[in-house]
Amino acid sequence: MGKLLEIPIAITLFISLTNCINVIRDNYLEINSDTEFDIEVYHLKNDRGAVTIDDKYWFPSASKVVEGDFENKKDIIKLFFRKDHIRPIPRFADLKPPFKLVKEKGDEQIAVIKERDTIFFKLSNQN
């Protein structure tokens, strides 16, 4: 009897997540390899697998830092990320605004610039 209840719950959760992503895709501009921009970011929201930026753009929240060794670099961690302790490979959803985003058309990397430091993220849909 317990297994029979798990299937409808899983289906309901899948439909709910799919509907949420569809709403985001319908109301926000997607950032992908064809997108080009140079913007100031003041607000990030992580919403079930998608990050929305300033209520205008979206892309997958699992996008990871391309390169960077964050061990023993607490000043960089405090500058860019929401928590003192971050994942071994930080994700875009962990960033702390405000910062500047720069991306060239055809590039799969996004530059995140804050004060005098820059880190790069790779779009997760480009893995």
C-alpha positions as CSV (number, residue, x, y, z in Angstrom):
1,M,0.0,0.0,0.0
2,G,2.9,2.4,0.8
3,K,4.5,2.0,-2.6
4,L,1.1,2.9,-4.3
5,L,1.1,6.2,-2.5
6,E,4.7,7.0,-3.4
7,I,4.0,7.0,-7.2
8,P,1.3,9.7,-7.1
9,I,3.4,11.9,-4.8
10,A,6.4,11.6,-7.1
11,I,4.2,12.4,-10.1
12,T,2.7,15.5,-8.3
13,L,6.1,16.8,-7.4
14,F,7.4,16.3,-11.0
15,I,4.4,18.2,-12.4
16,S,4.8,21.0,-9.9
17,L,8.5,21.4,-10.7
18,T,7.8,21.4,-14.4
19,N,5.1,24.0,-14.1
20,C,7.4,26.3,-12.0
21,I,10.2,26.0,-14.7
22,N,7.6,26.7,-17.4
23,V,6.4,29.9,-15.6
24,I,10.0,31.1,-15.3
25,R,10.7,30.4,-19.0
26,D,7.6,32.2,-20.0
27,N,8.3,35.4,-17.9
28,Y,12.0,35.8,-18.0
29,L,14.8,36.1,-20.7
30,E,17.0,33.0,-20.7
31,I,20.7,33.3,-20.4
32,N,22.4,30.9,-22.8
33,S,25.5,30.7,-25.0
34,D,23.8,33.1,-27.5
35,T,23.1,35.8,-24.9
36,E,25.3,38.9,-24.6
37,F,25.1,41.4,-21.8
38,D,26.9,43.7,-19.3
39,I,24.6,44.3,-16.4
40,E,24.6,45.2,-12.7
41,V,22.9,42.6,-10.5
42,Y,21.0,43.6,-7.4
43,H,18.7,40.7,-6.7
44,L,19.1,36.9,-7.2
45,K,16.4,34.4,-6.4
46,N,16.9,30.6,-6.6
47,D,13.6,29.0,-7.5
48,R,13.6,25.2,-7.9
49,G,16.5,24.8,-10.3
50,A,16.5,28.2,-11.9
51,V,18.1,31.5,-10.8
52,T,16.2,34.6,-11.6
53,I,18.3,37.8,-11.9
54,D,16.7,41.2,-11.1
55,D,13.2,39.8,-12.2
56,K,14.4,39.9,-15.8
57,Y,16.8,37.0,-16.6
58,W,17.0,33.3,-15.7
59,F,19.3,30.3,-16.1
60,P,20.0,27.0,-14.4
61,S,21.0,27.5,-10.7
62,A,23.5,24.6,-10.9
63,S,25.9,26.6,-13.0
64,K,29.4,26.1,-11.5
65,V,32.5,28.1,-11.1
66,V,34.8,27.3,-14.0
67,E,38.1,27.6,-12.1
68,G,39.2,28.7,-8.7
69,D,40.6,27.3,-5.6
70,F,38.6,28.7,-2.7
71,E,40.4,27.0,0.1
72,N,42.2,29.5,2.3
73,K,40.7,32.4,0.4
74,K,38.2,33.6,3.0
75,D,38.2,37.2,1.6
76,I,37.1,36.0,-1.8
77,I,34.4,33.7,-0.2
78,K,33.1,36.6,1.9
79,L,33.1,39.0,-1.1
80,F,31.2,36.8,-3.5
81,F,29.2,34.2,-1.6
82,R,26.3,34.2,0.8
83,K,27.9,32.0,3.4
84,D,31.4,31.6,4.9
85,H,31.3,27.9,4.2
86,I,30.6,27.1,0.5
87,R,30.3,23.9,-1.5
88,P,33.5,22.5,-2.9
89,I,32.5,23.9,-6.2
90,P,30.4,27.0,-5.7
91,R,27.2,27.5,-7.8
92,F,25.8,30.7,-9.2
93,A,22.9,30.5,-6.7
94,D,25.4,30.9,-3.9
95,L,26.4,34.4,-5.0
96,K,25.8,37.5,-2.9
97,P,24.7,40.6,-4.8
98,P,25.4,43.3,-5.8
99,F,27.9,42.5,-8.6
100,K,28.4,43.0,-12.3
101,L,27.7,40.2,-14.9
102,V,29.4,40.2,-18.3
103,K,28.9,37.7,-21.0
104,E,29.8,37.7,-24.7
105,K,27.7,36.1,-27.4
106,G,28.7,32.6,-28.2
107,D,30.6,32.2,-24.9
108,E,29.5,29.6,-22.3
109,Q,31.2,31.5,-19.5
110,I,29.8,34.4,-17.4
111,A,32.2,36.8,-15.7
112,V,31.1,37.9,-12.2
113,I,32.9,41.1,-11.2
114,K,32.8,42.5,-7.7
115,E,35.1,45.3,-6.6
116,R,38.4,44.4,-8.2
117,D,37.9,40.6,-8.3
118,T,36.4,38.4,-11.1
119,I,35.3,34.8,-11.1
120,F,33.9,32.8,-14.0
121,F,30.9,30.5,-14.2
122,K,30.1,28.0,-16.8
123,L,26.5,27.6,-17.9
124,S,25.3,24.3,-16.6
125,N,23.3,23.5,-19.8
126,Q,26.7,23.7,-21.7
127,N,28.3,20.8,-19.7
